[in-house]
Amino acid sequence: MGNFALISNVMETKDRIRMIMESQHMTQQVFADFLQQSPATLSSIFNGRTRPTLNVVDAIKAKIPDISIEWLLYGSGDMYVSHSTDSSAADEASPTVESEPMLQFDAPSPVSHQNAVQAPPYQPGMRNVRYDNPPEVRIVEHEPRKVTEIRVYYDDQTYETFVPAKK
């Protein structure tokens, strides 16, 4: 973890937010929805047009309570806060492995599809990939439009009208 702390000190907050997003195996769109932020907000942060606001930091902390605010804002310490509890002697004897906390969603997604397609497993390097179902194509038959009149205007302020013959 020591090397990680040195690297995170030179990183910006936007880079740490991206690390959180990637550690949760989320696309930018999914992460924005998860945080209840607009995708444009995250896009402008990641592109460096704007700096992360307190609302974004609060949203991250509210959804992922184990994130260290000191790490997120300043790059100091570890990414996740370790909660110390009374541990048994067996726990003290075994080496501890720091793991990422599991996300728990508050409510089911408001969008539900009857034939939802599962997203393929996460692959490093894949960003901003949409897994939405393609839009439904509807074929609606209408009477073909017919030309009823054509007017040609001339530069001497006159015009001619042409009407197609009735069939």
N, C-alpha and C positions, 0 to 999 in steps of 0.2 A: 504493500500500500504506500510505502514511502515514495517511490518513483511517481505514483499516481498523483500524490499531493504536490510534487514539484511541477508536474505538467499542468495541473489544474490552476495553479497560480497565474500562469501566463495566458490562460484561456479567458475569454469574455463570458459574461452571463448568457448570451445567446448560444454560445457553444455548449455550455452546461445544460441549457434547456434542451438543445438538440440531443445531448447524451441521454437525458432522461427519456425523451421520446423514443430513441433507438433502444434503450435498455428495456422499454416496455413493448418493444416490437410493434410499434404503431407507425402508420404513415402520418404525414403532416395533417391531412384532412381528418383522420380518425382521432389524432391527439387533440386537435382544435375542438372537435365535437365533445370529446371526453372532458376537456377543461371548460366547456361551455363558453368558448371564445370563438371569434370569427376566424376562418382560415386566413383571411387577409391580415389579421393582426399577427399571427405567427409568421406568415410570409414576410411581412415588413421587418419583423424582428430578425429572422434568419438572414435576410438580405442586407441587414445593417442600415435600413432606412430609418428605423426607430429603435429606441431602447426599450427593454421590457418594463412595463409599468407594474405598480404595486398590485393591481388587479390580477395580472397574469401570475405573479409570484404567489399571491393568496390562493388563486385557483389551483395551482400546482400543489401547494401545501395542503389544501383542503381535500384534494383527491388522492394525494400520495403522502400521508402524514409522516412516513418514515424518512422523507427527504430532509436533509440538513439545510436549514436556511442559510447558515454561515457558508456552507459549501456552495449553495446556489448563487448567493449574492457576491461572495468574496473569493471563493475557491479555496477556503481554508477548511481543513479537516476532511472527513470522509463524506462520500455522497449520501449515505444513509446513516441515520442516527441509530445507535445501538441502545436498546432499552435494557437497563440492568435490572434483573430480578433475582430473587433468592434462588440460587442454583444448588442442586444436590451435589454430593461428592462425586457421583458418576459423571456429571456434566463437567466438573472441574478437571477431572482426569482426562476427558476426551478433548481433542483439539477442536476449537471452534472454527466453523467455516461461515464466513459472512455471505449471506445470500440476498438476492433482491426480493423485496416484499411483493406479495401477490396483490393485484388490483381487485377491488370489489366494487362493482357498479351499484349505485344507489337504486336505480329503477331499470326495468327493461327498456330497450331502445324504443323510441316512439315510432320508428319505421319498421314494419315487419313485412316480409315477403313470404308468400306461400311457398314458392319454389326458390328459396334463397340459395345462392351458390356460396359454398364455403371458400374463404380465401386460401390460397396455397400457403404452405408454411413460410415463415419469415426467411428471407435470404439477405445476407449482408450486402450492402451496396444498392439495394432496391429502394428507391425513394419516390414519393409522390406517384405511386402506382395505384390506380383506381380499380377496385374489384366489383364495381356496381354492375347490375344486370343491364344489358343494352336496352335502350328505350323501345317500347312496344310500337310496332308500325301498324297503323290502321289504314286500310284502304277504304275510302269513302267515294262512292260513285256519284257523280254529279252530271247534269246535262252539260255537254260541251258549250263553251261560250261561242257566241256568233257575233260577227262584225255587223253593226247596224248602220254605221256611217263613217266616212273618212273625209276629213277636211284638210285641204292643202292651202297654206297661207303664203302669199307672195309679198315681196318687198315693196310693192306699190300699194299696199294696204288692201288688196283684194284677196278673195279666196274662192275656191271651188269645192263643192260638196259632191262626193261620190257615194251612191247607195247601191249595195249589192243587189243583184236580181233575185227575186223570190223563186225558190225551187218548188 
